[in-house]
């Protein structure tokens, strides 16, 4: 998928945010099934296979969590959240986040201005994003819920589920699941099965930014119901039911 037409900052900001939420979960699903594939291994900075897959998942899900939380809490100038998250990401997450733009044929994140240097008004937004980054890091470390200042309940629920999914996958990856054994189905049971199930379930969640503002509440509510009815595994269904029942999200 490429589009050589240079995007406006607003167009890039929207498409990268939507792509990041979608591909953040779909990439983790692929990692759980196959490990890091040989084509992407160079970009991720590790050998192909499962040897470093948990580390890559942990990096991507940490950055993914920051991106979703920033979308809820900060009104930032176009592309600032992308640039800020990239600056604070590890090498694997930087490659993943930048690919959300380069997959469209757009320039990589590295060539954009550093956070705070992209135009007037960025300094205050960067300070707000620093607070969000600390909140995201603390939530991932403690497993505690985060407060979402989003007035529309369906939209708040969608963001909360995306945050819960990123946090769950991050925690599972940090526990360093055992390497798959040749000849055995590593997805039959155990941590890799749960990682795959949660990531697969989250790929069906609606992305609020992908809906027009005037229709967002209705479309996101419909998308969440659709996701709930189309879970493909018992583990995914159990996780989604528990995530939806947690108060404060």
C-alpha positions in Angstrom: 0.0 0.0 0.0 1.7 3.2 -1.1 0.6 6.7 -1.9 3.4 8.9 -3.3 1.4 12.1 -2.9 2.8 14.0 0.0 0.2 14.2 2.7 -0.7 17.2 4.7 0.4 17.0 8.4 -3.2 16.4 9.4 -3.7 13.6 6.9 -0.5 11.9 8.0 -1.4 12.3 11.6 -4.8 10.7 11.1 -3.6 7.8 9.0 -0.6 7.0 11.1 -2.7 7.0 14.3 -5.3 4.7 12.8 -2.7 2.4 11.2 -0.8 2.2 14.5 -3.7 0.9 16.4 -4.6 -1.6 13.7 -1.1 -2.9 13.0 0.0 -2.8 16.6 -2.3 -5.7 17.3 -2.0 -7.5 13.9 1.8 -7.5 14.1 1.7 -9.0 17.6 -0.7 -11.7 16.3 1.8 -12.5 13.5 4.7 -12.6 16.0 2.8 -15.0 18.2 2.1 -17.3 15.2 5.4 -17.2 13.4 8.0 -15.1 15.3 9.9 -12.3 13.6 9.8 -13.0 9.9 13.1 -12.8 7.9 11.9 -9.8 5.8 11.2 -7.6 8.8 14.1 -8.9 11.0 16.6 -6.4 9.7 14.2 -3.5 10.5 13.5 -4.9 13.9 17.2 -5.3 14.6 17.1 -9.0 15.6 17.4 -12.4 14.0 14.3 -14.0 12.6 12.4 -16.5 14.6 11.2 -16.5 18.2 14.5 -15.7 19.9 13.8 -12.0 20.4 10.0 -12.0 19.7 9.0 -11.3 23.2 11.3 -8.2 23.4 9.9 -6.9 20.2 6.3 -7.3 21.4 7.1 -5.6 24.7 8.6 -2.6 22.9 5.7 -2.3 20.4 3.0 -2.6 22.9 4.6 0.0 25.2 4.6 2.5 22.4 1.1 1.4 21.3 -0.2 2.0 24.8 1.4 5.5 24.8 -0.2 6.4 21.5 -3.7 5.4 22.6 -3.5 7.2 25.9 -2.1 10.3 24.2 -5.1 10.2 21.8 -7.4 10.3 24.8 -5.7 13.0 26.8 -3.8 15.5 24.6 -4.9 17.8 21.8 -1.6 17.9 20.0 -0.5 19.5 16.7 -0.4 17.2 13.7 2.3 14.5 13.8 3.5 15.6 17.3 2.3 12.4 19.0 4.0 10.2 16.3 7.2 12.2 16.7 7.1 12.1 20.5 6.3 8.4 20.7 9.1 7.6 18.2 11.6 9.7 20.1 10.9 7.7 23.3 10.6 4.3 21.7 13.1 1.5 21.5 14.6 0.5 18.1 12.0 -2.2 17.3 9.1 0.1 18.2 10.7 2.9 16.2 10.8 0.7 13.1 7.2 -0.4 13.7 5.9 3.1 14.2 7.7 4.6 11.3 6.4 1.8 9.1 2.9 3.1 9.8 3.9 6.0 7.6 6.4 4.4 5.2 3.8 1.7 4.2 1.9 4.6 2.5 5.1 5.6 0.7 5.5 8.6 3.1 8.8 9.7 4.7 10.0 7.9 7.8 9.4 9.5 11.2 13.1 10.1 11.7 13.1 12.9 9.1 10.4 14.8 10.8 11.2 17.7 13.2 12.0 16.7 16.8 9.2 17.1 19.3 8.9 20.8 20.3 10.5 22.0 17.1 7.6 21.5 14.6 5.9 24.9 15.0 4.3 27.2 17.5 2.4 25.7 20.4 4.3 22.4 20.5 6.2 23.2 23.7 3.0 23.0 25.9 1.8 19.9 24.1 5.1 18.2 24.7 4.8 18.9 28.4 1.4 17.3 28.4 2.7 14.3 26.5 5.5 13.9 29.1 2.8 13.5 31.7 1.0 11.0 29.5 4.2 9.1 29.0 4.8 8.9 32.8 1.2 7.7 33.3 1.5 5.1 30.5 4.8 3.8 32.0 3.3 3.6 35.5 0.2 1.8 34.3 2.2 -0.8 32.4 4.4 -1.4 35.4 1.6 -1.6 38.0 -1.2 -3.1 35.9 -3.5 -0.3 37.3 -6.3 1.2 35.2 -6.0 4.6 33.8 -8.6 7.4 33.8 -9.8 8.4 30.4 -11.3 11.9 30.0 -13.5 10.9 27.1 -17.2 12.0 27.4 -18.8 9.6 25.0 -19.1 6.2 26.6 -18.8 4.1 23.4 -15.6 6.0 22.4 -14.2 5.7 25.9 -14.9 2.0 25.9 -13.1 1.5 22.6 -10.1 3.4 23.9 -10.2 1.5 27.2 -10.2 -1.9 25.5 -7.3 -0.9 23.2 -5.3 0.2 26.3 -6.3 -3.0 28.1 -5.2 -5.1 25.1 -1.8 -3.3 24.8 -1.2 -3.7 28.5 -2.1 -7.4 28.6 0.1 -8.2 25.7 2.9 -6.1 27.2 2.6 -8.0 30.5 2.6 -11.4 28.7 5.7 -10.5 26.7 7.6 -9.2 29.7 7.1 -12.6 31.3 9.3 -14.1 28.6 7.2 -16.9 27.3 9.3 -20.1 26.5 10.6 -20.6 23.0 8.5 -22.9 20.9 9.8 -26.5 20.5 10.2 -27.9 17.0 7.5 -30.3 16.2 5.1 -29.0 18.8 2.1 -26.6 18.3 3.0 -23.7 20.5 -0.4 -22.2 19.9 -2.2 -25.2 21.4 -1.9 -23.9 24.9 0.2 -21.6 27.1 1.4 -18.0 26.8 1.8 -17.9 23.1 -1.8 -19.0 22.6 -3.0 -16.3 24.9 -0.9 -13.6 23.2 -2.3 -14.7 19.8 -5.9 -14.8 21.2 -5.8 -11.4 22.8 -4.1 -9.8 19.8 -6.5 -11.4 17.4 -9.5 -10.2 19.4 -8.1 -6.6 19.6 -7.7 -6.5 15.8 -11.5 -6.4 15.6 -11.8 -3.4 17.9 -13.0 -0.1 16.3 -10.5 2.8 16.0 -12.4 6.0 17.0 -10.2 8.2 14.9 -11.2 6.2 11.8 -14.9 7.4 12.1 -16.2 10.9 11.1 -16.8 13.0 14.3 -20.6 13.3 13.7 -21.0 9.5 13.4 -18.3 8.4 15.7 -20.4 7.5 18.7 -22.8 5.3 16.7 -20.1 3.7 14.5 -17.8 2.9 17.4 -20.7 1.4 19.4 -21.6 -0.8 16.5 -17.9 -1.7 15.9 -17.5 -2.8 19.6 -20.6 -4.9 19.4 -19.4 -6.5 16.2 -16.0 -7.2 17.8 -17.7 -8.8 20.8 -19.8 -11.1 18.6 -16.9 -12.1 16.4 -14.2 -13.3 18.8 -12.6 -16.4 17.5 -11.3 -18.1 20.6 -12.3 -19.0 24.1 -9.3 -17.2 25.5 -10.1 -14.0 23.5 -13.7 -14.1 24.7 -12.7 -14.5 28.3 -10.2 -11.7 28.1 -12.7 -9.3 26.4 -15.4 -10.1 28.9 -13.0 -9.4 31.8 -11.7 -6.2 30.2 -15.2 -4.9 29.5 -16.3 -5.6 33.1 -13.5 -3.7 34.7 -14.8 -0.5 36.2 -13.2 2.9 35.6 -12.5 2.2 32.0 
